[in-house]
Amino acid sequence: MTTRSPYVSERFTDRVAVVTGGAGGLGMAIARAYSSEGGRVAIFDANLDAVSSGIASLQKAGVSPHSLLGLHVDVKDSSAVHQAMSQVAENFGRIDSLIAAAGGSVGTPTKLEEITPEDLDLVIDVNIKGTYHCSAAIVPFLKAQGGGSIVTFSSIGGRSTSPVTGIPYAAAKAGILGLTRRLAREVGPNNIRVNAIAPGLFLTDRLQGTFDSMSEQDRNEVLDSIPLHRMPDLRECVDPVLFLASDAASYITGVVLDINGGRFMSG
Ligand SMILES: NC(=O)c1ccc[n+]([C@@H]2O[C@H](COP(=O)([O-])OP(=O)(O)OC[C@H]3O[C@@H](n4cnc5c(N)ncnc54)[C@H](O)[C@@H]3O)[C@@H](O)[C@H]2O)c1
């Protein structure tokens, strides 16, 4: 459960964000926080049931149905993504930000001997190509509007050698950093900022059970690798994402923000 940041209010009045993977753990927390600050949100997610229940839970939390759009979109499908982006612009009359959270290991194995070529394709397609398709689809709208921002999702697994996730995930999340920097260079003159976040382990509902089922020794090992020596609240990922999407980050582009309690420190 994400609580509202005490530092900010109503930064996103009348603005519109597309949150991919918006029916998932981090995406839904971001969608909720963005709408709690006056913004309107379109969720793109491949899980239709989760889109419906996510939209229902946002409405139950008090978000107006007019400020929400839930779309069943597979980010691997370029034409579906382009079509959905046009639908968002038509529905809300503008688009300001892309928060590209769709991704992850998507159920593929971690061990090299168990990873099939199809697993590799899936992880690369969802994470890298999905981020690319969504970025390519939003850029014309942001250009026409005079600017905007894109936040991509890397991971500590793409910044260092996390044993929790596999080689395809590490490759995809490292690739997203190259995509982010190159895109930032290309669209900077159009006043479009592109930045990445690289979260450590955030215990969404999906991951909390896995963490709880680990032995105390394994849990302590995880904690001992984190200088701040605690697991984060989801809000501690949501706030940096909203910062990058907001005008407070107006001169920041092409960076990667590590959000990991100090577990990986870049040189
Ligand atoms: N939670 C963490 O600890 C953590 C750490 C580092 C990076 N990340 C990254 O943050 C992002 C969100 O992670 P999360 O923990 O919320 O994961 P999650 O699994 O809870 O949510 C991911 C969402 O993406 C959706 N999705 C998957 N494939 C899709 C596709 N092809 N098209 C559209 N939607 C699709 C899923 O349906 C799901 O709702 C991911 O990119 C993940 O790799 C998460």
The ligand as a Gaussian input file, in Angstrom:
#p B3LYP/6-31G(d) Opt

LIG

0 1
 N        9.522000      -4.951000      -7.934000
 C       10.840000      -4.933000      -7.987000
 O       11.523000      -5.297000      -7.033000
 C       11.552000      -4.440000      -9.231000
 C       12.933000      -4.251000      -9.167000
 C       13.611000      -3.786000     -10.292000
 C       12.922000      -3.496000     -11.456000
 N       11.584000      -3.694000     -11.490000
 C       10.894000      -3.390000     -12.745000
 O        9.789000      -2.572000     -12.487000
 C        8.743000      -2.870000     -13.411000
 C        7.455000      -3.181000     -12.669000
 O        7.720000      -4.264000     -11.801000
 P        6.624000      -4.859000     -10.786000
 O        7.373000      -5.388000      -9.628000
 O        5.542000      -3.870000     -10.600000
 O        6.138000      -6.110000     -11.645000
 P        4.660000      -6.715000     -11.809000
 O        4.859000      -8.077000     -12.398000
 O        3.882000      -6.579000     -10.553000
 O        4.014000      -5.767000     -12.912000
 C        4.378000      -5.829000     -14.261000
 C        3.128000      -5.572000     -15.072000
 O        3.522000      -5.592000     -16.449000
 C        2.496000      -6.262000     -17.155000
 N        3.039000      -6.812000     -18.401000
 C        3.855000      -7.888000     -18.550000
 N        4.081000      -8.109000     -19.847000
 C        3.381000      -7.145000     -20.534000
 C        3.217000      -6.858000     -21.908000
 N        3.786000      -7.613000     -22.862000
 N        2.449000      -5.796000     -22.246000
 C        1.838000      -5.039000     -21.294000
 N        1.955000      -5.288000     -19.982000
 C        2.718000      -6.323000     -19.606000
 C        2.008000      -7.369000     -16.229000
 O        0.712000      -7.824000     -16.585000
 C        2.054000      -6.661000     -14.881000
 O        0.809000      -6.071000     -14.572000
 C        9.261000      -4.010000     -14.284000
 O        9.812000      -3.487000     -15.471000
 C       10.345000      -4.632000     -13.426000
 O       11.334000      -5.312000     -14.173000
 C       10.871000      -4.161000     -10.409000

